[in-house]
């Protein structure tokens, strides 16, 4: 059975108890996670673009956007 999700306040309490020498490692790990999330979002956007471009590249769509 997995543990219940930790909330932000609990995580901050845990980090406050970590020895100083591990803080850089924690920072690196958080940066890695943030980068991974950004990459996953970009991958999703690119996948969406390729599936939606058939609608974007039609004559009706071009005409609708031409005067904006």
Biopython code that builds the backbone (N, CA, C, O; Angstrom):
import numpy as np
from Bio.PDB.StructureBuilder import StructureBuilder

atoms = [
    (1, "UNK", "N", (0.833, -1.173, 0.000)),
    (1, "UNK", "CA", (0.000, 0.000, 0.000)),
    (1, "UNK", "C", (0.886, 1.247, 0.000)),
    (1, "UNK", "O", (1.849, 1.317, 0.763)),
    (2, "UNK", "N", (0.569, 2.233, -0.850)),
    (2, "UNK", "CA", (1.386, 3.445, -0.900)),
    (2, "UNK", "C", (0.957, 4.437, 0.174)),
    (2, "UNK", "O", (-0.172, 4.412, 0.665)),
    (3, "UNK", "N", (1.898, 5.307, 0.519)),
    (3, "UNK", "CA", (1.613, 6.323, 1.529)),
    (3, "UNK", "C", (0.731, 7.405, 0.930)),
    (3, "UNK", "O", (0.762, 7.633, -0.280)),
    (4, "UNK", "N", (-0.067, 8.081, 1.777)),
    (4, "UNK", "CA", (-0.886, 9.169, 1.254)),
    (4, "UNK", "C", (0.003, 10.304, 0.728)),
    (4, "UNK", "O", (1.137, 10.475, 1.175)),
    (5, "UNK", "N", (-0.523, 11.062, -0.214)),
    (5, "UNK", "CA", (0.237, 12.155, -0.818)),
    (5, "UNK", "C", (0.624, 13.190, 0.246)),
    (5, "UNK", "O", (-0.149, 13.500, 1.152)),
    (6, "UNK", "N", (1.831, 13.704, 0.102)),
    (6, "UNK", "CA", (2.339, 14.704, 1.025)),
    (6, "UNK", "C", (1.943, 16.081, 0.512)),
    (6, "UNK", "O", (2.048, 16.348, -0.685)),
    (7, "UNK", "N", (1.496, 16.946, 1.390)),
    (7, "UNK", "CA", (1.182, 18.289, 0.939)),
    (7, "UNK", "C", (2.406, 19.192, 1.081)),
    (7, "UNK", "O", (3.419, 18.789, 1.653)),
    (8, "UNK", "N", (2.308, 20.396, 0.568)),
    (8, "UNK", "CA", (3.436, 21.333, 0.519)),
    (8, "UNK", "C", (4.006, 21.619, 1.915)),
    (8, "UNK", "O", (5.222, 21.657, 2.097)),
    (9, "UNK", "N", (3.125, 21.818, 2.891)),
    (9, "UNK", "CA", (3.589, 22.132, 4.248)),
    (9, "UNK", "C", (4.390, 20.971, 4.845)),
    (9, "UNK", "O", (5.414, 21.181, 5.495)),
    (10, "UNK", "N", (3.915, 19.756, 4.618)),
    (10, "UNK", "CA", (4.636, 18.582, 5.117)),
    (10, "UNK", "C", (6.000, 18.467, 4.453)),
    (10, "UNK", "O", (6.995, 18.157, 5.108)),
    (11, "UNK", "N", (6.040, 18.718, 3.151)),
    (11, "UNK", "CA", (7.304, 18.638, 2.421)),
    (11, "UNK", "C", (8.288, 19.687, 2.932)),
    (11, "UNK", "O", (9.472, 19.394, 3.106)),
    (12, "UNK", "N", (7.816, 20.884, 3.169)),
    (12, "UNK", "CA", (8.685, 21.941, 3.702)),
    (12, "UNK", "C", (9.235, 21.541, 5.067)),
    (12, "UNK", "O", (10.408, 21.780, 5.353)),
    (13, "UNK", "N", (8.405, 20.939, 5.910)),
    (13, "UNK", "CA", (8.885, 20.467, 7.218)),
    (13, "UNK", "C", (9.979, 19.418, 7.053)),
    (13, "UNK", "O", (10.978, 19.433, 7.772)),
    (14, "UNK", "N", (9.784, 18.508, 6.101)),
    (14, "UNK", "CA", (10.797, 17.489, 5.836)),
    (14, "UNK", "C", (12.101, 18.125, 5.370)),
    (14, "UNK", "O", (13.178, 17.753, 5.836)),
    (15, "UNK", "N", (12.005, 19.076, 4.457)),
    (15, "UNK", "CA", (13.205, 19.735, 3.936)),
    (15, "UNK", "C", (13.926, 20.502, 5.035)),
    (15, "UNK", "O", (15.156, 20.541, 5.062)),
    (16, "UNK", "N", (13.181, 21.102, 5.926)),
    (16, "UNK", "CA", (13.794, 21.849, 7.033)),
    (16, "UNK", "C", (14.619, 20.947, 7.944)),
    (16, "UNK", "O", (15.502, 21.431, 8.652)),
    (17, "UNK", "N", (14.348, 19.655, 7.936)),
    (17, "UNK", "CA", (15.073, 18.708, 8.782)),
    (17, "UNK", "C", (16.259, 18.060, 8.075)),
    (17, "UNK", "O", (17.006, 17.299, 8.690)),
    (18, "UNK", "N", (16.437, 18.353, 6.798)),
    (18, "UNK", "CA", (17.517, 17.760, 6.018)),
    (18, "UNK", "C", (18.826, 18.481, 6.324)),
    (18, "UNK", "O", (18.841, 19.704, 6.458)),
    (19, "UNK", "N", (19.914, 17.739, 6.435)),
    (19, "UNK", "CA", (21.210, 18.398, 6.648)),
    (19, "UNK", "C", (21.551, 19.352, 5.499)),
    (19, "UNK", "O", (21.234, 19.073, 4.343)),
    (20, "UNK", "N", (22.190, 20.467, 5.816)),
    (20, "UNK", "CA", (22.544, 21.496, 4.831)),
    (20, "UNK", "C", (23.257, 20.915, 3.608)),
    (20, "UNK", "O", (23.015, 21.345, 2.481)),
    (21, "UNK", "N", (24.131, 19.941, 3.837)),
    (21, "UNK", "CA", (24.918, 19.417, 2.723)),
    (21, "UNK", "C", (24.071, 18.701, 1.668)),
    (21, "UNK", "O", (24.561, 18.429, 0.572)),
    (22, "UNK", "N", (22.808, 18.390, 1.983)),
    (22, "UNK", "CA", (21.937, 17.740, 1.007)),
    (22, "UNK", "C", (21.033, 18.724, 0.262)),
    (22, "UNK", "O", (20.330, 18.327, -0.668)),
    (23, "UNK", "N", (21.041, 19.986, 0.652)),
    (23, "UNK", "CA", (20.123, 20.943, 0.046)),
    (23, "UNK", "C", (20.387, 21.149, -1.443)),
    (23, "UNK", "O", (19.444, 21.287, -2.222)),
    (24, "UNK", "N", (21.653, 21.170, -1.848)),
    (24, "UNK", "CA", (21.948, 21.307, -3.276)),
    (24, "UNK", "C", (21.401, 20.122, -4.062)),
    (24, "UNK", "O", (20.888, 20.289, -5.169)),
    (25, "UNK", "N", (21.511, 18.940, -3.495)),
    (25, "UNK", "CA", (20.995, 17.748, -4.163)),
    (25, "UNK", "C", (19.473, 17.807, -4.285)),
    (25, "UNK", "O", (18.915, 17.428, -5.315)),
    (26, "UNK", "N", (18.813, 18.277, -3.247)),
    (26, "UNK", "CA", (17.352, 18.433, -3.283)),
    (26, "UNK", "C", (16.974, 19.458, -4.347)),
    (26, "UNK", "O", (16.036, 19.247, -5.116)),
    (27, "UNK", "N", (17.700, 20.554, -4.387)),
    (27, "UNK", "CA", (17.439, 21.589, -5.395)),
    (27, "UNK", "C", (17.605, 21.020, -6.801)),
    (27, "UNK", "O", (16.773, 21.271, -7.674)),
    (28, "UNK", "N", (18.663, 20.263, -7.025)),
    (28, "UNK", "CA", (18.896, 19.650, -8.332)),
    (28, "UNK", "C", (17.746, 18.721, -8.712)),
    (28, "UNK", "O", (17.307, 18.700, -9.862)),
    (29, "UNK", "N", (17.265, 17.958, -7.741)),
    (29, "UNK", "CA", (16.178, 17.023, -8.010)),
    (29, "UNK", "C", (14.890, 17.765, -8.354)),
    (29, "UNK", "O", (14.175, 17.381, -9.280)),
    (30, "UNK", "N", (14.597, 18.824, -7.607)),
    (30, "UNK", "CA", (13.399, 19.620, -7.901)),
    (30, "UNK", "C", (13.509, 20.241, -9.292)),
    (30, "UNK", "O", (12.534, 20.269, -10.042)),
    (31, "UNK", "N", (14.688, 20.734, -9.630)),
    (31, "UNK", "CA", (14.900, 21.304, -10.972)),
    (31, "UNK", "C", (14.686, 20.248, -12.051)),
    (31, "UNK", "O", (14.076, 20.531, -13.082)),
    (32, "UNK", "N", (15.176, 19.050, -11.825)),
    (32, "UNK", "CA", (14.982, 17.946, -12.764)),
    (32, "UNK", "C", (13.496, 17.657, -12.959)),
    (32, "UNK", "O", (13.039, 17.484, -14.089)),
    (33, "UNK", "N", (12.746, 17.606, -11.869)),
    (33, "UNK", "CA", (11.312, 17.336, -11.963)),
    (33, "UNK", "C", (10.592, 18.432, -12.735)),
    (33, "UNK", "O", (9.731, 18.144, -13.566)),
    (34, "UNK", "N", (10.939, 19.686, -12.466)),
    (34, "UNK", "CA", (10.314, 20.794, -13.171)),
    (34, "UNK", "C", (10.629, 20.750, -14.663)),
    (34, "UNK", "O", (9.761, 21.020, -15.494)),
    (35, "UNK", "N", (11.859, 20.415, -14.996)),
    (35, "UNK", "CA", (12.252, 20.300, -16.399)),
    (35, "UNK", "C", (11.483, 19.179, -17.080)),
    (35, "UNK", "O", (11.044, 19.325, -18.220)),
    (36, "UNK", "N", (11.323, 18.071, -16.390)),
    (36, "UNK", "CA", (10.593, 16.937, -16.957)),
    (36, "UNK", "C", (9.137, 17.315, -17.238)),
    (36, "UNK", "O", (8.589, 16.948, -18.277)),
    (37, "UNK", "N", (8.518, 18.043, -16.321)),
    (37, "UNK", "CA", (7.129, 18.468, -16.523)),
    (37, "UNK", "C", (7.030, 19.394, -17.732)),
    (37, "UNK", "O", (6.122, 19.251, -18.551)),
    (38, "UNK", "N", (7.972, 20.357, -17.848)),
    (38, "UNK", "CA", (7.960, 21.261, -19.004)),
    (38, "UNK", "C", (8.128, 20.480, -20.311)),
    (38, "UNK", "O", (7.458, 20.769, -21.302)),
    (39, "UNK", "N", (9.018, 19.497, -20.306)),
    (39, "UNK", "CA", (9.250, 18.694, -21.509)),
    (39, "UNK", "C", (8.005, 17.889, -21.873)),
    (39, "UNK", "O", (7.643, 17.803, -23.047)),
    (40, "UNK", "N", (7.354, 17.304, -20.884)),
    (40, "UNK", "CA", (6.137, 16.533, -21.146)),
    (40, "UNK", "C", (5.045, 17.429, -21.719)),
    (40, "UNK", "O", (4.310, 17.023, -22.620)),
    (41, "UNK", "N", (4.941, 18.660, -21.190)),
    (41, "UNK", "CA", (3.942, 19.597, -21.724)),
    (41, "UNK", "C", (4.272, 19.972, -23.163)),
    (41, "UNK", "O", (3.375, 20.069, -24.001)),
    (42, "UNK", "N", (5.550, 20.182, -23.453)),
    (42, "UNK", "CA", (5.954, 20.524, -24.809)),
    (42, "UNK", "C", (5.686, 19.355, -25.749)),
    (42, "UNK", "O", (5.208, 19.558, -26.865)),
    (43, "UNK", "N", (5.986, 18.138, -25.312)),
    (43, "UNK", "CA", (5.718, 16.955, -26.129)),
    (43, "UNK", "C", (4.228, 16.839, -26.445)),
    (43, "UNK", "O", (3.846, 16.504, -27.566)),
    (44, "UNK", "N", (3.392, 17.119, -25.444)),
    (44, "UNK", "CA", (1.943, 17.075, -25.640)),
    (44, "UNK", "C", (1.505, 18.134, -26.638)),
    (44, "UNK", "O", (0.677, 17.874, -27.511)),
    (45, "UNK", "N", (2.074, 19.344, -26.501)),
    (45, "UNK", "CA", (1.722, 20.424, -27.422)),
    (45, "UNK", "C", (2.119, 20.065, -28.851)),
    (45, "UNK", "O", (1.356, 20.301, -29.787)),
    (46, "UNK", "N", (3.299, 19.502, -29.017)),
    (46, "UNK", "CA", (3.752, 19.120, -30.360)),
    (46, "UNK", "C", (2.876, 18.019, -30.950)),
    (46, "UNK", "O", (2.560, 18.042, -32.139)),
    (47, "UNK", "N", (2.488, 17.065, -30.125)),
    (47, "UNK", "CA", (1.614, 15.994, -30.602)),
    (47, "UNK", "C", (0.253, 16.559, -30.989)),
    (47, "UNK", "O", (-0.332, 16.148, -31.992)),
    (48, "UNK", "N", (-0.245, 17.490, -30.204)),
    (48, "UNK", "CA", (-1.531, 18.111, -30.517)),
    (48, "UNK", "C", (-1.440, 18.897, -31.816)),
    (48, "UNK", "O", (-2.360, 18.873, -32.633)),
    (49, "UNK", "N", (-0.324, 19.594, -32.000)),
    (49, "UNK", "CA", (-0.157, 20.389, -33.212)),
    (49, "UNK", "C", (-0.239, 19.517, -34.457)),
    (49, "UNK", "O", (-0.916, 19.867, -35.424)),
    (50, "UNK", "N", (0.444, 18.392, -34.434)),
    (50, "UNK", "CA", (0.437, 17.543, -35.628)),
    (50, "UNK", "C", (-0.948, 16.967, -35.897)),
    (50, "UNK", "O", (-1.314, 16.777, -37.057)),
    (51, "UNK", "N", (-1.717, 16.689, -34.867)),
    (51, "UNK", "CA", (-3.049, 16.123, -35.093)),
    (51, "UNK", "C", (-4.072, 17.197, -35.459)),
    (51, "UNK", "O", (-5.075, 16.905, -36.110)),
    (52, "UNK", "N", (-3.816, 18.452, -35.036)),
    (52, "UNK", "CA", (-4.770, 19.522, -35.323)),
    (52, "UNK", "C", (-4.453, 20.305, -36.591)),
    (52, "UNK", "O", (-5.298, 21.057, -37.076)),
    (53, "UNK", "N", (-3.256, 20.143, -37.132)),
    (53, "UNK", "CA", (-2.880, 20.977, -38.270)),
    (53, "UNK", "C", (-3.753, 20.736, -39.493)),
    (53, "UNK", "O", (-3.875, 21.618, -40.342)),
    (54, "UNK", "N", (-4.355, 19.571, -39.599)),
    (54, "UNK", "CA", (-5.257, 19.326, -40.734)),
    (54, "UNK", "C", (-6.433, 20.301, -40.695)),
    (54, "UNK", "O", (-6.932, 20.715, -41.741)),
    (55, "UNK", "N", (-6.881, 20.673, -39.479)),
    (55, "UNK", "CA", (-7.958, 21.661, -39.347)),
    (55, "UNK", "C", (-7.430, 23.085, -39.524)),
    (55, "UNK", "O", (-8.113, 23.938, -40.091)),
    (56, "UNK", "N", (-6.216, 23.338, -39.040)),
    (56, "UNK", "CA", (-5.647, 24.674, -39.122)),
    (56, "UNK", "C", (-5.311, 25.063, -40.558)),
    (56, "UNK", "O", (-5.392, 26.238, -40.915)),
    (57, "UNK", "N", (-4.942, 24.104, -41.369)),
    (57, "UNK", "CA", (-4.441, 24.393, -42.702)),
    (57, "UNK", "C", (-5.517, 24.309, -43.783)),
    (57, "UNK", "O", (-5.190, 24.146, -44.958)),
    (58, "UNK", "N", (-6.765, 24.414, -43.418)),
    (58, "UNK", "CA", (-7.828, 24.353, -44.418)),
    (58, "UNK", "C", (-8.179, 25.772, -44.889)),
    (58, "UNK", "O", (-7.914, 26.749, -44.190)),
    (59, "UNK", "N", (-8.771, 25.868, -46.068)),
    (59, "UNK", "CA", (-9.107, 27.160, -46.670)),
    (59, "UNK", "C", (-10.073, 27.959, -45.803)),
    (59, "UNK", "O", (-9.939, 29.178, -45.695)),
    (60, "UNK", "N", (-11.033, 27.300, -45.192)),
    (60, "UNK", "CA", (-12.003, 27.998, -44.348)),
    (60, "UNK", "C", (-11.326, 28.657, -43.151)),
    (60, "UNK", "O", (-11.662, 29.779, -42.773)),
    (61, "UNK", "N", (-10.372, 27.949, -42.563)),
    (61, "UNK", "CA", (-9.641, 28.489, -41.416)),
    (61, "UNK", "C", (-8.808, 29.697, -41.831)),
    (61, "UNK", "O", (-8.774, 30.701, -41.119)),
    (62, "UNK", "N", (-8.139, 29.607, -42.972)),
    (62, "UNK", "CA", (-7.354, 30.723, -43.486)),
    (62, "UNK", "C", (-8.225, 31.951, -43.715)),
    (62, "UNK", "O", (-7.839, 33.066, -43.365)),
    (63, "UNK", "N", (-9.386, 31.747, -44.297)),
    (63, "UNK", "CA", (-10.304, 32.851, -44.570)),
    (63, "UNK", "C", (-10.799, 33.483, -43.271)),
    (63, "UNK", "O", (-10.946, 34.703, -43.193)),
    (64, "UNK", "N", (-11.056, 32.671, -42.263)),
    (64, "UNK", "CA", (-11.553, 33.192, -40.988)),
    (64, "UNK", "C", (-10.519, 34.067, -40.294)),
    (64, "UNK", "O", (-10.897, 35.025, -39.620)),
    (65, "UNK", "N", (-9.242, 33.777, -40.430)),
    (65, "UNK", "CA", (-8.183, 34.501, -39.736)),
    (65, "UNK", "C", (-7.566, 35.633, -40.569)),
    (65, "UNK", "O", (-6.814, 36.451, -40.040)),
    (66, "UNK", "N", (-7.871, 35.680, -41.821)),
    (66, "UNK", "CA", (-7.213, 36.605, -42.730)),
    (66, "UNK", "C", (-7.346, 38.070, -42.317)),
    (66, "UNK", "O", (-6.382, 38.823, -42.451)),
    (67, "UNK", "N", (-8.482, 38.490, -41.832)),
    (67, "UNK", "CA", (-8.739, 39.903, -41.521)),
    (67, "UNK", "C", (-8.455, 40.288, -40.074)),
    (67, "UNK", "O", (-8.757, 41.411, -39.670)),
    (68, "UNK", "N", (-7.901, 39.410, -39.312)),
    (68, "UNK", "CA", (-7.632, 39.728, -37.892)),
    (68, "UNK", "C", (-6.312, 40.412, -37.708)),
    (68, "UNK", "O", (-5.940, 40.743, -36.582)),
]
sb = StructureBuilder()
sb.init_structure("model")
sb.init_model(0)
sb.init_chain("A")
sb.init_seg("    ")
for serial, (resi, resn, name, xyz) in enumerate(atoms, 1):
    if name == "N":
        sb.init_residue(resn, " ", resi, " ")
    sb.init_atom(name, np.array(xyz, "f"), 0.0, 1.0, " ", f" {name:<3s}", serial, name[0])
structure = sb.get_structure()
